[in-house]
Each structure stands twice: as C-alpha cells, then as structure tokens.
Amino acid sequence: MKKPSIYLPQEGLKAFLAVILFAGLAHGLYKGVQDNYLAEIVKINEFERGIVEFFRELPGLMLVFILAWMYRFSETKVFKIGTAVTLVGLLGLLAMGSAKWMVILFMVIYSLGEHIVMPIKSSMSLYFAKEESGGASLGMTSAISHGGNIIGYVIVSVLFIVLSKLGLGTNTVTGFKAIFAFAALLMVLATILSLTMKDQGRTVNRSRLYIRKKYTKYYMLEIFYGARKQIFMTFAPYVLILVYGADTSVIAMLLAVCALFGMLLSPAIGYIVDRIGYKIVMVTDTLILVVVCFFYGFAHRLFPMHIAFIVVCVNFVLDSIISLASMATNVYVRDLSESREELTATLSTGISVNHLISILIALLGGWIWQAVGIEILFSLSAVLGIINSIFAATIKKPQTLEGMLRSGGIAGAKSPQT
C-alpha cells in the first residue's frame, strides 16, 4: 500500500526540494573547511573568530529590513535571489585572495544569501505540506539538506586525507580552493534550478518589524536560543582545532556524522513535534544542552587529553542533534499565525531578533575565551539554555480558532494541540 504523501500537489515542489539538496551539498563543502581555513590559512585567533562571526551574522540581524526592501516580490523570487547571492559569496572566496578583510567580505555575502533563504525555506516547506504534516514537512526539508551536507563533508574529509597521504600538506591553500570551486559549481546548479520555478504571483507584504504581543514568548525563545546556538556554532569547532589540534579531515568527518544524525532524526523529530507538542520538545532540548555544555567546557579538566578529545567530539555531535528541535518554534508560530504573510513576517522578525543577541555573543564569547577560558564560555551557554527552558515551559497552547483562519498561503490549519 502506497504511503500517503505529506505534501499537497503543488507546482514547483520538486524544483524546491532539488534546490535544497544542491544547496545542502554546497554548504557541506563550504562548512567542512570554513573553520580550518580561517585558523590555518587566514590565521584567525579565538578572539578574532568572534569578530568574524559578528560580521558574518549581520545579515541575519538586518534580515527583516532586507526582506522589507523586497516586499513587492513573491516568496519564490526571494528564494531565487537568496540562492544567487550565496553563489556570489562562494565565487568570491574562490577567486579572491586570503586577506582577512576579503575573506570576511565574501563570508558575509554568502551569509546574506543563506539568511535570505532561511525564513522563506521554512515558510515554503509549510506551504507545500498538508494541514496535519507541518512538522513532518519541515523535518523532511531538513533531512534533504542534511543529506547533501553529509556528502559534502565526506568529500572534504576524503580529499584532505588523500592530500595528507600524498605528503602534499593539509594546511596549504590548494585543497581549500578546490573545495570552494566544487561548492560554487553546485550552487550554480542550484541557482539554475531555482530559476525554473515559476513565479506564483503571490506578493507577500512584509512589515519592517512585525511585533505582536501574542508572539512575545516566541521572540524571547529566539533570543536565548540564538545566544546559546551562537556559542556552539562559532566556538565549538575552534575548540577542537585550537585546543585539541583537530585537522580539516577530522572536523569535516565530525560534521558528516552530525549531518547523518540530522538526516535520520529530523523526520522523527518533526513527527514528535506534531504528536507530543512543541512545548515538551523545547523544554527537553535545552535540559540536555546543560549536560553537553558541561562536558564541552570541562572535559580537559576531568580527563586525559586523548579521552577529553573523544568526550568533546561526542558532545559536538549531541549538540547538533538537540539543535534539530528548533523546528518546534516554527510550528508554534504557525499555530499562532492567521495567514501565510503573517507567518513569513514573524519568522523573519524572529531571525533578526535571534541574530541581535547572536552578534553580541560572538564578540563577547571570543573575549571570554581569551580572558577567562572555555569553561566560563560554555557555562554561560548552559545558563542561557536553562533560561530558554523556563520560557518554553510557560508556553500556553493555542485554544482559539486563530490557527484555523489562515488564508490561502498556509497549507491548511492545524487544530490546537491537546
């Protein structure tokens, strides 16, 4: 018996999923070398890493204004623009030199494209989904992206292992440039595929700052999630590189393992969100985070370095798994929203709120590491996670018919959780 589809029969679905796959492949290649490239080629230290992240996250902070500038465009067109901008960033990293300011510039351009696509990807995933399958659709989109990431990471790991075996060195610019070239080629394909998607003619009006009282807890969740996420995203790989001496092949393989778990577990977590509710998922996520932060910050104090390295690698993977639960907040917002326009505007504002704290944490985190050590840095992440859990525990599930009044754009309305 054929398993029922989680998607509505919408035009453009296959092209959308294909773009997600190719962009995932390119991102896997790019992310697989990013931190080692910064540390080994560009010579960025722990404090400067926070500065790099400050600039890299600026597009996320400005996202609500960037999307407001494109308010006359349909979501499909914005999706195309974001994909193309990401391509420009990769081409710049490939073609230009390794001067710090130049690398940061094209990392920011890459990040701009990535952030433009981010809320649109979530909104379009929900748009294509049947009314009872919002979480499953988000999970499937995440799984496809992670599948692409896995292949990209494995390619990076294998390439740098081969370079090492051939005695060509893994800290030379050649290997990194080869990866940037391959990633750029994949983004060319993704851009072409996105251009085949027909403009559906739907114009989404995006407020410059869509602030509504009913979304207050969502905004607070984004603040604390953004802060704790930023610490791990920015500094966890750098801890492995600078403290434990992990080379590019090791980092890429760890990222591949993270992506593999993401691909396998994203649909399951999406299903769990649909079945037991986003509130329980949010609370559980951040309670596990406390344990992860403790071992990441203190493993080198508790164990010999070779054991501590293994412990930190395990916690690196665990953090990537629990971060998948962030999709629960998107479903929470969908239950509160009354239209597709409101959903997209709220998600966009949420990302900007998230990034406001992220850029501050990036700067502060680098200083904390350099001044007092990684123990305090990851203890701070644990505290932020606890506060995030407290806010999630206060969520009241929608009891009105608001979520059932969405017009046209959202794939039906899901009844309030029980």
C-alpha positions as CSV (number, residue, x, y, z in Angstrom):
1,M,0.0,0.0,0.0
2,K,1.4,3.4,-1.0
3,K,2.3,5.6,1.9
4,P,0.3,8.9,1.9
5,S,2.3,11.9,0.9
6,I,2.9,14.7,3.4
7,Y,2.8,17.2,0.6
8,L,0.0,18.9,-1.3
9,P,0.1,18.5,-5.1
10,Q,1.7,22.0,-5.6
11,E,3.6,23.1,-8.7
12,G,7.3,23.7,-8.0
13,L,7.7,21.2,-5.2
14,K,10.3,19.0,-7.0
15,A,12.4,22.0,-8.0
16,F,12.2,23.4,-4.5
17,L,13.4,20.1,-3.0
18,A,16.2,19.8,-5.6
19,V,17.5,23.3,-4.8
20,I,17.5,22.3,-1.1
21,L,19.6,19.3,-2.0
22,F,22.2,21.0,-4.1
23,A,22.5,23.9,-1.7
24,G,22.9,21.4,1.1
25,L,25.8,19.8,-0.8
26,A,27.5,23.1,-1.4
27,H,27.0,24.2,2.2
28,G,28.5,20.9,3.4
29,L,31.7,21.5,1.3
30,Y,31.9,25.1,2.5
31,K,31.2,24.5,6.1
32,G,33.5,21.5,6.1
33,V,36.6,23.7,5.5
34,Q,35.4,27.0,6.9
35,D,37.0,26.9,10.4
36,N,40.2,25.2,9.4
37,Y,40.5,27.7,6.5
38,L,40.2,30.6,9.0
39,A,42.6,29.1,11.5
40,E,45.2,27.7,9.2
41,I,45.2,29.9,6.1
42,V,43.8,33.2,7.3
43,K,45.4,32.9,10.7
44,I,42.3,34.0,12.7
45,N,42.7,33.5,16.5
46,E,40.0,32.8,19.1
47,F,39.2,36.5,19.8
48,E,39.2,37.4,16.0
49,R,36.9,34.4,15.4
50,G,34.3,36.2,17.4
51,I,34.8,39.4,15.3
52,V,34.5,37.3,12.1
53,E,31.2,35.9,13.4
54,F,30.0,39.4,14.3
55,F,30.2,40.5,10.7
56,R,29.0,37.1,9.3
57,E,25.8,37.4,11.4
58,L,25.0,41.0,10.5
59,P,22.8,39.8,7.5
60,G,20.7,37.9,10.0
61,L,20.2,41.0,12.1
62,M,19.3,43.1,9.1
63,L,17.1,40.4,7.5
64,V,13.8,42.0,8.4
65,F,14.8,45.2,6.6
66,I,16.3,43.3,3.7
67,L,13.1,41.4,3.1
68,A,11.1,44.7,3.6
69,W,13.1,46.1,0.7
70,M,11.9,43.2,-1.4
71,Y,8.3,43.5,-0.3
72,R,6.9,43.5,-3.9
73,F,8.5,40.1,-4.6
74,S,6.9,36.8,-4.2
75,E,8.5,34.3,-1.9
76,T,9.6,32.3,-4.9
77,K,11.5,35.2,-6.3
78,V,13.1,36.0,-2.9
79,F,14.1,32.3,-2.8
80,K,15.9,32.7,-6.2
81,I,17.6,35.9,-5.1
82,G,18.9,34.3,-1.9
83,T,20.3,31.3,-3.8
84,A,22.1,33.5,-6.3
85,V,23.6,35.7,-3.6
86,T,25.0,32.6,-1.9
87,L,26.7,31.7,-5.2
88,V,28.3,35.1,-5.4
89,G,29.8,34.6,-1.9
90,L,31.4,31.3,-2.9
91,L,32.7,32.7,-6.2
92,G,34.4,35.5,-4.2
93,L,36.1,33.0,-1.8
94,L,37.3,31.0,-4.8
95,A,38.6,33.8,-6.9
96,M,40.0,36.3,-4.4
97,G,42.9,36.1,-2.0
98,S,43.1,35.1,1.6
99,A,43.5,38.6,3.1
100,K,41.4,38.8,6.3
101,W,39.1,41.7,5.1
102,M,38.4,40.0,1.8
103,V,37.6,36.6,3.3
104,I,35.3,38.2,5.8
105,L,33.6,40.2,3.0
106,F,32.7,37.2,0.9
107,M,31.7,35.2,4.0
108,V,29.2,38.0,4.8
109,I,27.9,37.8,1.2
110,Y,27.5,34.0,1.5
111,S,25.8,34.5,4.8
112,L,23.4,37.1,3.3
113,G,22.2,34.7,0.7
114,E,21.9,31.9,3.3
115,H,19.8,34.2,5.6
116,I,17.5,35.4,2.9
117,V,16.6,31.9,2.1
118,M,16.2,30.8,5.7
119,P,12.7,32.0,6.6
120,I,11.4,31.5,3.0
121,K,12.5,27.9,3.1
122,S,10.6,27.3,6.3
123,S,7.5,29.1,5.0
124,M,7.6,27.3,1.7
125,S,8.0,23.9,3.4
126,L,4.9,24.6,5.4
127,Y,3.1,25.9,2.3
128,F,3.7,22.7,0.4
129,A,2.6,20.5,3.4
130,K,-0.8,19.0,4.1
131,E,-2.5,20.6,7.1
132,E,-1.6,17.8,9.6
133,S,2.0,17.5,8.4
134,G,3.7,20.8,9.0
135,G,6.3,19.3,11.4
136,A,6.9,16.4,9.1
137,S,7.4,18.7,6.1
138,L,10.0,20.8,8.0
139,G,11.7,17.6,9.1
140,M,11.8,16.3,5.5
141,T,13.3,19.5,4.2
142,S,15.9,19.4,7.0
143,A,16.7,15.8,6.2
144,I,17.3,16.5,2.5
145,S,19.5,19.4,3.4
146,H,21.4,17.3,5.9
147,G,21.8,14.5,3.2
148,G,23.5,17.0,1.0
149,N,25.7,18.2,3.9
150,I,26.8,14.6,4.6
151,I,28.1,14.1,1.0
152,G,29.9,17.5,1.1
153,Y,31.6,16.8,4.5
154,V,32.7,13.3,3.4
155,I,34.2,14.7,0.2
156,V,36.1,17.3,2.3
157,S,37.3,14.6,4.7
158,V,38.4,12.2,2.0
159,L,40.2,14.9,0.0
160,F,42.3,16.1,2.9
161,I,43.1,12.6,4.0
162,V,44.4,11.9,0.5
163,L,46.4,15.2,0.5
164,S,48.0,14.1,3.8
165,K,48.8,10.6,2.5
166,L,50.4,12.1,-0.6
167,G,52.5,14.4,1.6
168,L,51.1,17.5,0.0
169,G,50.1,19.0,3.3
170,T,46.6,19.8,4.6
171,N,47.3,23.4,5.5
172,T,48.0,24.7,2.0
173,V,45.5,26.8,0.1
174,T,45.2,24.4,-2.8
175,G,42.9,22.0,-1.1
176,F,40.6,24.7,0.3
177,K,40.3,26.4,-3.2
178,A,39.4,23.0,-4.8
179,I,36.5,22.7,-2.3
180,F,35.3,26.3,-2.9
181,A,35.3,25.5,-6.6
182,F,33.2,22.4,-6.3
183,A,30.8,24.2,-3.9
184,A,30.4,27.1,-6.4
185,L,29.6,24.6,-9.2
186,L,26.9,23.0,-7.1
187,M,25.4,26.5,-6.3
188,V,25.4,27.3,-10.0
189,L,23.2,24.2,-10.5
190,A,21.0,25.2,-7.5
191,T,20.6,28.7,-8.9
192,I,19.6,27.4,-12.3
193,L,17.1,25.0,-10.8
194,S,15.6,27.8,-8.7
195,L,15.1,29.9,-11.8
196,T,13.0,27.1,-13.3
197,M,10.4,27.6,-10.5
198,K,7.5,29.7,-11.8
199,D,6.6,32.9,-10.0
200,Q,3.3,32.0,-8.4
201,G,2.3,35.7,-8.5
202,R,1.7,35.9,-4.7
203,T,3.1,39.1,-3.2
204,V,3.9,38.8,0.4
205,N,3.8,42.1,2.3
206,R,6.5,42.0,4.9
207,S,6.4,44.5,7.8
208,R,9.7,46.2,8.6
209,L,9.3,45.0,12.2
210,Y,6.4,42.6,12.8
211,I,6.0,42.8,16.5
212,R,2.8,41.5,18.1
213,K,2.0,40.7,21.7
214,K,0.9,37.2,21.0
215,Y,4.5,36.4,19.7
216,T,6.3,37.7,22.8
217,K,7.3,34.3,24.1
218,Y,8.5,33.3,20.6
219,Y,10.7,36.4,20.5
220,M,12.2,35.5,23.9
221,L,12.8,32.0,22.8
222,E,14.7,33.2,19.8
223,I,16.8,35.5,21.9
224,F,18.0,32.7,24.2
225,Y,18.2,30.1,21.6
226,G,20.2,32.5,19.4
227,A,22.7,33.1,22.2
228,R,23.4,29.5,23.1
229,K,23.4,28.4,19.5
230,Q,26.0,31.1,18.6
231,I,28.4,29.9,21.3
232,F,28.4,26.4,19.9
233,M,28.3,27.3,16.2
234,T,31.2,29.8,16.5
235,F,33.5,28.3,19.1
236,A,32.9,24.6,19.3
237,P,34.8,23.8,16.1
238,Y,37.5,26.3,17.1
239,V,37.9,24.5,20.5
240,L,38.6,21.3,18.6
241,I,41.1,23.0,16.3
242,L,43.0,25.2,18.7
243,V,42.8,23.1,21.9
244,Y,42.8,19.6,20.6
245,G,44.6,20.1,17.2
246,A,41.8,18.7,15.0
247,D,42.7,19.0,11.3
248,T,40.3,19.6,8.4
249,S,39.5,15.9,7.8
250,V,38.6,15.4,11.4
251,I,36.3,18.4,11.6
252,A,34.6,17.5,8.2
253,M,34.0,13.9,9.4
254,L,32.5,15.1,12.6
255,L,30.2,17.4,10.7
256,A,29.3,14.5,8.4
257,V,28.3,12.5,11.5
258,C,26.3,15.4,12.7
259,A,24.6,15.7,9.4
260,L,23.9,12.0,9.2
261,F,22.1,12.1,12.5
262,G,20.3,15.2,11.3
263,M,19.1,13.4,8.2
264,L,18.0,10.3,10.1
265,L,16.4,12.1,13.0
266,S,14.9,15.3,11.5
267,P,11.7,13.5,10.2
268,A,11.4,11.7,13.5
269,I,11.7,14.9,15.5
270,G,9.2,16.6,13.1
271,Y,6.8,13.7,13.8
272,I,7.4,14.0,17.6
273,V,6.7,17.8,17.4
274,D,3.4,17.0,15.6
275,R,2.4,14.3,18.1
276,I,3.5,15.3,21.6
277,G,3.7,19.0,21.0
278,Y,6.4,21.7,20.6
279,K,6.4,22.7,24.3
280,I,7.7,19.3,25.6
281,V,10.3,19.2,22.8
282,M,11.6,22.7,23.5
283,V,12.0,22.0,27.3
284,T,13.7,18.7,26.8
285,D,16.1,20.1,24.2
286,T,17.6,22.7,26.5
287,L,17.8,20.4,29.5
288,I,20.0,18.0,27.5
289,L,22.1,21.1,26.5
290,V,23.2,21.7,30.0
291,V,25.0,18.3,30.1
292,V,26.5,18.9,26.7
293,C,27.9,22.3,27.8
294,F,29.3,21.0,31.0
295,F,31.4,18.3,29.3
296,Y,32.4,20.6,26.4
297,G,33.8,23.2,28.8
298,F,35.3,20.9,31.4
299,A,36.3,17.7,29.6
300,H,40.0,18.7,29.5
301,R,39.9,19.3,33.3
302,L,38.3,15.9,34.0
303,F,40.1,13.5,31.7
304,P,43.4,13.0,29.9
305,M,43.6,14.9,26.7
306,H,43.1,11.9,24.4
307,I,40.0,10.9,26.4
308,A,38.8,14.5,26.6
309,F,39.0,14.8,22.8
310,I,36.6,11.9,22.4
311,V,34.2,13.3,25.0
312,V,34.2,16.7,23.3
313,C,33.6,15.1,19.9
314,V,30.6,13.1,21.3
315,N,29.2,16.3,22.8
316,F,29.8,18.2,19.5
317,V,27.5,15.6,17.8
318,L,25.0,15.7,20.6
319,D,24.6,19.5,20.3
320,S,23.9,19.1,16.6
321,I,21.2,16.6,17.4
322,I,19.4,18.6,20.0
323,S,19.6,21.7,17.8
324,L,17.2,20.0,15.4
325,A,14.4,20.6,17.9
326,S,14.5,24.3,16.9
327,M,11.9,23.4,14.2
328,A,9.4,23.2,17.1
329,T,9.3,27.0,17.3
330,N,8.3,27.3,13.6
331,V,5.3,25.0,14.2
332,Y,4.5,27.1,17.3
333,V,4.4,30.3,15.2
334,R,2.3,28.6,12.6
335,D,-0.3,27.7,15.2
336,L,-0.5,31.4,16.3
337,S,-0.4,32.9,12.8
338,E,-3.5,33.8,10.8
339,S,-2.0,33.9,7.3
340,R,1.0,32.9,5.3
341,E,2.0,36.6,5.2
342,E,1.9,36.8,9.0
343,L,3.9,33.6,9.3
344,T,6.7,34.7,7.0
345,A,6.9,38.2,8.6
346,T,7.0,36.7,12.1
347,L,9.7,34.1,11.2
348,S,11.8,36.9,9.5
349,T,11.4,39.1,12.6
350,G,12.3,36.1,14.8
351,I,15.5,35.5,12.9
352,S,16.5,39.2,13.3
353,V,15.8,39.1,17.0
354,N,17.8,35.8,17.2
355,H,20.8,37.5,15.4
356,L,20.7,40.6,17.5
357,I,21.9,38.6,20.5
358,S,24.0,36.4,18.3
359,I,26.3,39.1,17.1
360,L,26.8,40.4,20.6
361,I,27.5,36.9,21.9
362,A,30.0,36.3,19.1
363,L,32.0,39.4,20.2
364,L,31.6,38.7,23.9
365,G,32.4,34.9,23.5
366,G,35.8,35.5,21.9
367,W,36.8,37.9,24.7
368,I,35.5,35.5,27.4
369,W,37.5,32.6,25.9
370,Q,40.7,34.7,25.7
371,A,40.3,36.3,29.1
372,V,38.9,33.5,31.4
373,G,38.8,30.3,29.3
374,I,36.4,28.0,27.6
375,E,35.0,26.7,31.0
376,I,33.2,30.0,31.6
377,L,32.2,30.4,28.0
378,F,30.3,27.1,27.9
379,S,28.9,27.5,31.4
380,L,27.3,30.7,30.0
381,S,25.8,28.6,27.2
382,A,24.3,26.2,29.8
383,V,22.8,29.1,31.8
384,L,21.2,30.5,28.6
385,G,19.8,27.1,27.8
386,I,18.2,26.8,31.2
387,I,16.5,30.2,30.8
388,N,15.3,29.1,27.4
389,S,13.7,26.0,29.0
390,I,12.0,28.2,31.6
391,F,10.4,30.3,28.8
392,A,9.4,27.3,26.8
393,A,7.7,25.8,29.9
394,T,5.4,28.8,30.2
395,I,4.0,28.4,26.7
396,K,0.2,28.1,26.6
397,K,-1.0,26.1,23.6
398,P,-3.4,28.0,21.3
399,Q,-7.0,27.5,22.4
400,T,-8.7,29.7,19.8
401,L,-9.6,29.2,16.2
402,E,-6.9,31.6,15.1
403,G,-4.7,28.9,13.5
404,M,-7.7,27.7,11.5
405,L,-8.3,31.0,9.9
406,R,-5.2,31.1,7.8
407,S,-6.0,32.2,4.3
408,G,-4.7,30.6,1.1
409,G,-0.9,30.5,1.7
410,I,-0.5,28.2,4.6
411,A,-1.2,24.5,3.9
412,G,-4.4,24.3,5.9
413,A,-4.8,24.9,9.7
414,K,-3.8,22.5,12.4
415,S,-6.2,22.2,15.3
416,P,-4.9,23.4,18.7
417,Q,-2.7,20.9,20.4
418,T,-4.2,19.0,23.3
